[in-house]
């Protein structure tokens, strides 16, 4: 079953390639720009140009380097690995987390530094040039900085006479390097919808029991509603808007330059976020945001210049029969292509093709192979 998919940039020698990671620990590379749309080809499915075993456990995230020659994989085996794409050779192993590594993010335009988020509650920073030891199977790296209990939770025990508060270390589910300041990262966790901003140069707490202090945090719209946690974070192309998919069935729009209250929120009757596996992706032009959904839909919102869905216009892509969690947008502006995969075990590549769309509307077999899209264009803006 696929768990993550990411496109490389279009700057590489071969153009953009799609990396797909699965629960068996494999990584597959696809060329999605020259797809045969004949029925015989659809029966065979899209074949990878390369595939190898990257980990002995599930791979939850994959992130390309800026020059497309390498990528990092994050796994349930508690480590990350750096790979050379052409040779499929492991360049290094990154060890330090004590539970599943959920997400990874490279520093913008940096070939050496990245950050990871884990179920152990820690955010770790890594540099491929240092903190490494040469072992039999290559270099083993240790983190250059660690933020423990980055998204801790607080709860009160009713059995305690004094109502003593307890601190729990919540999972860190999402991480994103910011573009306007390469020393800042944003993270989110399973305990609330709050986004925290950290300076990667900040020294680790002197005591293991000390709680970390971010340089800034977003604010909740309401202090009375139940916190449900955040599934994923994504930046728009110019780095000014940060979108957080949360388990209250909303995507919150944050100003990445000035943290505070969300400046807007996106929702739709077709969108459900009921797990920590729901991803989202911003289009290269910044005018659309796509998100998976627990009900199998993929919802694409049309955005205004402020990053909000003021028109209420959206498209709903229907093809997955189970939760659609992985979303990746082809980075080139020459075509509108979207990759999605979900718990039905299917990778789908969405392209604009009116002829196939018309055929899929009337033929159930074609509808299964190609999927369909419904555009919602309300007369009044959606609230």
N, C-alpha and C positions, 0 to 999 in steps of 0.2 A: 504494500500500500504506500503510495507517495505521501511524503510529509512536508516537502519544501521544494520550490522551484524558483530559480532566479535567472534572468538574462544577463549576459555580459554586456558591456558597452559596445557601441558600433565602431569603436576606434581600432579594433584588432584587425589582423591581416585577413581573417576569414569573415569579418563582420560579426554580428551578434550571434551568440550561441546560447542555448537554454540548458542549464544544469538542473537535473532532477534528482532528489535524494529520497530514499525510501526507508521503511521500517526494518528492512533486512540488512541495512548498512551499506547498500550500494549507491553509487552515483552514476548517472547516465548523462551523456551529452547529446543534444539534438540540434540539427539544423532545421529550423522551422520556416525558412524563407522560401523553400522550393518543395512544397507539399503537393503530392499527387492526390487530386480530389476525385479520382474515379472510384467506382464502387468496389472494384477488386482491390484497390489500394486501401480503401477504408476497412475492408475485411481483414487485411493483414496488419493494419495498425501502423503508426509511425515508428520507424526503427531508429535506434540510437546509432550515432557514429562512433561512440565509445562507451564502455561500461566496465566498472570494476568495483571490487569490494573495498570500501574505504574504512569501515569500522565493523566490529563484531556485534554491534547493537544498532538500534534505530538512529538515523541521522535526522535531526530536527531542523537544521538550518544549513544553508550553504551561501557563501558570500564571495563574489569575484573581487580580485584586486583591480586597481585602476587601469592597469595595462592589459588585463584579460589573460595574462600568462599563468596565473595562479588563482586558487581559491581556498578558502578555509571551510571546513566542515565541523559542525557542532553536534555532539552525539550523546546518547543515553549512557555510553560507557564512561562518562564523566570527563572526557577530554576533547580537545579540538586537534585537528590535523591540517597541515598546510600541504597542498598538492601542486605539482607541476602539471598543467592541463595536457600538454602535448605528449609527454612521456608517461603520464599517470603515475609518476614516482612521488613518494612521500618525502617532503622536504623537512618536516619537523613535527613533533608532537608537543602539545601544550597541556601541561598537567598542573592541577591545583584545585579544581572544583571537587566537591564531595558528592554531588548528585548530578542528574541530567543537565547538560548544557542546552539551554533552550534557544538562544539567539546570539548572533555575532554581527558586529558592525565595524567595517574598516574606517579609519580616519580619512576624511575627504582628501583625495589626491595624494594619499600616502601609501607607499608600498611596504611599509614595515610595521605600522602600529594599528592594532585593532582592540576592540573591547568585547567581552562576553557577558551573558546573563544566564543565571542558573537557578534551578529549583532549590539549591542550598541557600538561597537568599543573598548571594554575593554577586557583585559586579567586579570583574577582573580586567586589568589592562595588560596588554602584551606587546613586546617589541621583538621582532624576529632577529634582531642583531645582538641581543644581549640576554643575560640570565639563562644561558643554555649550557648543556653538558652533552658531549658526544658519547653515545651508547652504541650498542651493536646494531640497532635498527634505525640509527640516525640521531639527530639532535633532539633532546628533550628540554623544553623551555619551562621556566617558572614565571609567574606573573611579576610584572614590575611594580604593580600597585593593586591593592584590593580594598573594596568597600564592602564590609560585612553587614548583614541585616539592613540592606539598602531600602527594603520595603517591608519593615516590620509591622505587625498588627498589635493593637492594644485591646484587651478585653478584661472585664471585671467579673470576678467570681461571686455569685450570689450566696455561696456557702461560707464565704469569709465574713466574719463579724465586722471587719473594717472595710469591706468591699475592695480588697487589695487588687490592684491592677497587675495584669500579667503581660509580658512582652512575648510575642511569637514572631519568629522569623519567616515572613511570607516569601513565596517564590518570586523571583524576578523573571517576568515573562517576555519583556521586550526591551530593546536597547537601540539607540540611534545616535550616531555622531552628528553634531550640528555643523552647518557649512559656514556660517558667519563668524564662528569662533572655533577653531580646530581643537581648542583645549576643553571644550564643553561636550558632554554627552547627556542625552535624555534617557531616562529609564522609567519603566512602569512595572507594576506587579499584580499579584493575585489578591491583594488585600483591599484595594480601592481603585478609583479612577484618577487618582492624583499622579501627575507626571513630575518627576524630580530631575533637577539639573545638577550635574556634578562637574567639578574641575578636575581633570585627570591628573593634574600636578599636585592635588591635595594629598597630604601624607595620610597613611592609614592611622586609625585610632590607636593610641598607645596601649589601651587595654582592650582585650577581646570582648569584654562586657559593655564597652562604651558604644553608644548609639551614634551613627554617623550623621553629620549635618550637611545637607546639600546647599549649594550656593543660591538656589531658588527652587520653588515648588509651585505648581499650578494650584488653583483653588477649586473646591467643589461648588457646584451651582447651588446645592442645598445641603445643609448640615444635618438634616433630619432623615434624608432618604438612606436606605440601606446600601452600603458599599458592596459592589459585586466584582470588582477587579477589571483589569485591562488585558486584552488579548494580544494586541500588536500596535506598533508605532510606525509611521511612515512620514517622510518629509516630501513636500512638493519640490519640483525641479529647481526652483530658485532658493530653496532653503528657508523661506519665511513662514510657511505654514506647516504645523505638525498635526497629523491626524491620528487620533487614538481610538481604536475599536474596543468598546467596552461591553461587559456582559450585562448591561441594562438595555441592550438592543439599540445602542446609539454609537455614532462616531462623533467624537468631540473635536472641534477645530481650535487649535491653540496658535497663538502668535509666538513663533519660535524666537523672536527678537525681544519680546517683553512678556515673560511668564506672568500669569495671573489667572483670572477667570477665563474659561473657554469663550472665544468670540462668536462661536456658532456651534450648532450640532446638526448632524445629518441622521435621518431615520426614514423608514419606509415600511409599509405593511409586509413587503416581501423580504425584509431583512431581519434575520435573527442571529444574535451573537450569544450563544449559550455554552461556549467552551473556550478554552485558552488556545485554540488552534485556528481561530479565524484571522486570516490575513487581509491586507488591503494594499493597493498600489495606486500611485498617482501617474497619470499619463504624461508623456514627455512634454506636451504643450502646457500642462498644468490646468487644463480646462475640464478634466474628468477625473473622478476617483472611483475605483472599482473595489468591491469588497466581497469576500465569500460570505456564506450564510449557513447556519446550522440546518436549514431546511433544504439545502441543495442548490438554492438560487445563487446567482452572481449578480449583484446590483451595481450599476454604473450610474453615478450621479453626474449631472452637468453642473459645473461650478461657474460662479461669476468671478470678477477680477479680485474679489476679496476672499476667494476660496470657499464660498458658501453656495448652497443650492437654493438661491432666491426664487428661481423660476418653478421649482418643484419638478422639473423635467428629469426623467431617469429612464434607463433601459434595464430590463430584467432578462438575463441570459439563463435559459432553462435547458439542462442537459444532464446534469448530475442527479443521481437518484438518492444520494446520501450527502452528508455534510460536505460542503465545498470550502476548504480552508486555505489552500495555497493559491496565491494570485501573483502574477508577474506580467508587467507591461513591456512589450517590445520597445527598446529605448529610442529607436530611430523615428524621425518625424515624417518619413516617407511612406509609412503605412500604419494603419491602426490594427495592431495585433495584440491579443491578450492570451496568456496561458493560464489555465486553471486546472487544479486536480483536487480530488477529494477522497472521502472514505469509500466510495464505490470502486476505487482502484484505477480510475480512468484519468489520463491526461488529455485535456481538450485544448486545442488551439483555435481561437476565435478570430475570424477575419471577416471583412465586409464582402459578401458575395450574395447579391440579390437573387440570382438564379437558384443557387442552392437553398436559400432561405424560402423561396416560394415553393420549391419541391418538398421541403421538410414540413411545411404546413399541412400538406395533404397526404403524405406518405409516412406511416408510423416508423417504418424501417429507416428511412432517411432522417426522420426526426431524431431517432436514437443515435445515428452515426454523427449527425452534424449539429444537433441542438437547434434551438430557436431563440429569437430575441423579441421581446415585447417592449414597445416604447410607451411610456406614460407621460403625457403632456397635459397636465391639468390646466383648466382655464384660470384658476386662481392659484397663487403661490401656496405651496405646502407649508404648513406650520409645524 
